[in-house]
Amino acid sequence: APDGNVIITNDGATILQRMTVTQPAAKMLVELSKSQDVVAGDGTTSVVVICGALLKKTQELLDKGVHPTVVSDAFNKAAMKACEILETTMAIPVNLDDREQLLKAATTSLSSKVVSQYSSLF
């Protein structure tokens, strides 16, 4: 920490918040992590790692002379395809009369970082 204190954590959002970042793309990653933390409360490290990998591949394409518009269009197509796959092949219909299936869904949801900190209340 800037004040000389040592902070021990495995929380990506906490690590990124404590870092002094000046590079514009790195600042964007810190903001991405903050947004993920606010919206989902978990997955901050994952979104930064995925975004970093995408930025790296983007830079490789730009270095090869691929026009930025082509890269941007490809990202848009990939995002639409990803949404299509999530909606059609990865979504699992839930029968509201199937108690076991509902309990599995609830257990998965309750295992998130945000909820697990309040697990003593359940």
N, C-alpha and C positions, 0 to 999 in steps of 0.2 A: 504494500500500500504506500502511497505517497508520503504518509506521515511516519513511515518506518515500521509500522506494525506488521506482523506476519498474519496472514489469513490462510487458513487451511479449509479448502472446499473442493468438492467434485462437481459443483454446480456451474455449468458453462456460463449462464447469465451473470452470476456473481463475478466470475473471473473476468469476463469482458467488461463489466461495469467498472471494475477496479483498474483496468488498464488505461494508460494514457495513449490514445490513438490519434495520429495526425494524418495518415495517408487516407485520401478520399474513399477508396474502395473498402478499406478496413473500417472506416467510420460507418459506411453503409452496412457492413456485416454486423457491427455492434448494434445499430438501429434495428436490423432484421431480428437479431436475438431478443432485443427488448420487446419488439412487437409480438414475437412468438410467445414470449413469457406472459405478456398481458392477455393475449387471445386464448392460448391453450394452457399456460402454466407449466409446460413441459416441452421437451424437444428442442431446447435452445441450442444445444451443441450440435444436434443432428442438422438443423437448418443451416447453421454456419458451415459445417463440413460439406454438405451438399452444394450450397451456394459457392463455396470456395472451389470445389471441383468443377462446377459449371463455368466459373470465371476463368479458371486455368485453361479449360478446353476452348473457351471463347477466344482467349488470347492467342492460342495456337492457331485457330482458324484465321484470325485477323493477321497474324504473322505470315500466313501462307497466301495472303492477298484476298481472302474472301471478304466481300463487301459487308459492312455492318448491317445493312438492311436485310441481306440474305440470312445472316445469323439471327437477327431479330425475328424475321418471318419463321425461321425454322424453330425457334423457341416457342413461338405462338402455336405452331402446328403441333409441337410435342406436348405442350400443355393441354391442348384440346384432346389429343389422343389419350393422354394420361387420365383426364377426367372421364372420357368415354370408357376406358378400361375399368376404372374404379366403379363407375355406375353400372356397367353391364356384367362384368365378370368377377369382381371382388366383393360387391355388395351381397350380403346374405339376407334374404327375407326372414323376418322373425315372426314366428307364430306366437301371438300374445297369450294363447292358451297353454303354451309349453313352458311350464315353470322352470325346468332345468335349463332350457336355452336362455330364458330371461335372467336366471341367476348367473350364468356364465357371462352374459353381456354386462351385467351389473358389476361382477367381480373384476372384469377387465377394466371397466370405466373407473372403478374405485381404486385401482392400483396405480393411478397416475400420481405424480409427485405432489400436485396440489392437494388432492384429496387425502393421500396417505398421511400427510402431516396432521390431519384431524381424525385419524383412525381410532383414537381412544374414545371418540364420541359415538362410535358405531357398536 
